[in-house]
Amino acid sequence: MKIIETKSDMTTIEKISLSFILLPVVPVIASQPPKPNFIVILTDDQGWSSLSIRMDQNVNHSSSDYYETPNMARLANSGMRFSNGYAPCAVSCPTRRSILYGQTPMRQGDNQQFTENYRPASNQLTIPVMLKSIDPAYKTAHYGKWDLRAGIFPEDKGYDESDGNTGNINGSVINMDDPRKFTEVYLYNDPKRIETITARAVNFMERQVKSGNPFYMQISHYAVHVDIQTNEETYQKYLNKKKGSIHQNAGWAAMLENLDSGIGLVLDAIVSLGIADHTYIILMSDNGGVEAIPPIQNKLDHPSQLPPSLNFPLRAGKWTLYEGGIRIPFIVAGPGIKAGSQCDVPVAGWDILPTLSDLAGNTGKMPDHIDGESIRPLLMGADKEIQRKANGLVFHYFSGSPHSAIRVGDYKLIKFWKTGKVELYNLKTDLGERNDLSTTMPDKVKELEQNLMAYVKSVDAEKLINSYK
C-alpha cells in the first residue's frame, strides 16, 4: 500500500485511519522497462581466426596477426564470445534461411525442396513474425544481402523495410563467374556497399528511437565475400604493413577493415541514441572463410597435403563441413551479458530465433519444427550444455560432394553420402581435425551415426539422403 503523508494536527493513528477510510487505494505502478531491441550483424565468408582478437582466449592462433578489426574486438570486449559458435551451413544461402526460420538446413531441404515448401505467402514462423506476435510495436528491417534464392522478399516474411531480394551481385562490381574476383583489387568509394548499408541501418535506428518503437534489424553485409573491394587509403595501409604468418592478402585485409569500420558506426549510434542498456547485438558470419585465395580445387584434401588454411588452426574452409567451413566468429553483447566473457558451449545460427523470443519476454514453448534453443542461460552466465530436441548439432552440405556432420560433446562425425565414408574427430584434443578416429573408436562412430540418422528420419530427409547414393 502507498502511504500518504498529510500535514495536520491529527495523531498518527488518525492519519492512518483516514487513509484507509477516506482515500482510494492507489496502486503502485512501476515504470515498465522498454522492450529490448535486437541487431543481428551477418558478415559474409569471414573466418573464425580473422579477427584481431582471439575467438578462443585459450588458442593462440584464433586471431590474426595481420587483419585489424578494432570494432569487432570492442564488441567482444563488451559482451560474450562463443568459441564454439557455428554457422548453419558451409555456404551462404542455407545459413540465411536457417537463421530466419530457426531451422537446420537439413530440415529445410535443398533448393528445390525449400522453394516448394517455403513460399512467399506461406505462414511459417520467422524472426520478424515472432517478435511482432510478442509485441506488435516491433519494427523490423533487413539491409544488405538477402539471398534466399526462392522468389521470397524480406517483406513476405514480416520485415517492414529492406533492400529487396538481393544477392551477391548487388554487392559486386564484376560478374560472380569472373575469375578476376580472386586476383584483382577494385578501389571503390563505397566498397561492398558498406557505407550505404550502414547509413540505412543508422537511419532506421534513429527513426525507431524517435517514434518509441522497439526494433529488430538484420544487417547482412556483402563483405568480405570476393570480389575484393576496398578504398585506396586502406589498401595502401596494408600494402605497407608487414605480412602475417597466415594472412597476407592486402586487398582482403583492407576490405575487412572497411567492414569493421561500418560495424563501428552502428555501435557508436547505439551509444549516442541512448539505447545500449536495452539493445542486444549479435555478430556472426554466414559460413567460414575461403581456405585460400584463389580457392583450391579439391577442398576436401587432407590438410597435411596443403599449405595452412586461411582459417588456421582450423581445417579447410567454405564449402566443407570441417571446422574451417562452419566454425565462425560468434559474439553477443547486451544487457546482463558479462563484458569480456567467453562461452565454450557449442551454439549455432538456428538458435537465434528462440533466443530473441526468450529475451523479448515470450514464455511459451517453441513449435516442434524449430530446431534452435534459447541460449539466454548461456548469455547470463550458465556454462552447461543446452538441452536440445536432437542429440547433437547437425549440419548438412548439399552440393558437389554432399556430406553431413554431427557434433555431440567434443566428438564430431562427418559422413560422405556418395561413398559412405565416415570420419571421427575429437575437437577438444584435435581442433585441426587431423587425426581421424573412425577406425580406432568404432563404438563412438556407431553412436554418432545413429544420432545422425535419427535426426535425418525426424525431419523427413531420408529421400534427400537416398538421392545421393
Number of C-alpha atoms within 10 A of each C-alpha: 7 9 11 10 10 11 6 8 8 11 9 12 9 10 18 15 12 12 17 11 10 8 10 8 12 10 8 8 6 6 6 6 7 13 17 22 26 21 22 18 20 23 25 23 25 27 31 35 30 28 25 18 22 21 27 20 14 9 13 12 20 24 23 23 19 21 25 21 22 17 22 23 20 15 23 25 18 18 24 25 29 26 25 21 24 28 28 35 32 30 25 25 20 29 25 25 23 29 23 21 26 26 24 28 24 24 23 21 20 18 14 10 12 18 17 11 12 16 15 16 9 10 11 14 19 19 22 25 20 21 25 17 14 14 16 12 14 22 22 28 23 25 22 29 29 26 21 23 16 15 12 18 19 23 18 14 21 19 21 15 15 21 17 16 18 18 17 22 13 15 22 21 16 15 12 13 7 9 12 15 21 16 13 13 21 19 17 14 13 15 24 28 21 24 18 14 22 22 14 18 22 17 12 18 25 16 11 16 14 10 9 12 20 22 23 24 24 23 24 23 27 27 30 25 24 26 29 27 30 28 18 15 10 18 23 13 13 21 15 9 12 11 15 12 11 17 20 18 15 24 26 25 25 28 28 26 24 26 26 21 19 21 24 19 16 20 18 14 17 19 12 11 13 11 16 19 14 17 21 22 21 20 21 26 29 32 35 36 31 26 25 18 15 13 12 13 7 7 17 15 12 12 16 9 7 10 11 17 20 25 32 25 22 28 25 32 32 28 25 29 29 23 26 31 30 33 35 30 31 24 26 22 24 22 16 14 18 16 18 15 19 23 20 15 17 19 26 29 24 27 23 25 27 25 19 22 21 19 17 17 13 17 10 8 9 16 9 8 15 19 22 27 21 22 21 19 13 20 24 13 15 13 13 11 13 16 10 12 14 15 17 21 24 26 24 24 22 21 11 8 14 18 23 22 24 23 22 16 15 13 19 23 26 25 20 17 17 14 12 9 11 19 17 26 23 19 17 11 11 15 18 20 24 16 14 15 18 18 11 10 12 11 11 16 22 13 12 22 18 13 19 25 13 13 22 19 12 12 14 14 17 13 10 15 18 10 9 14 11
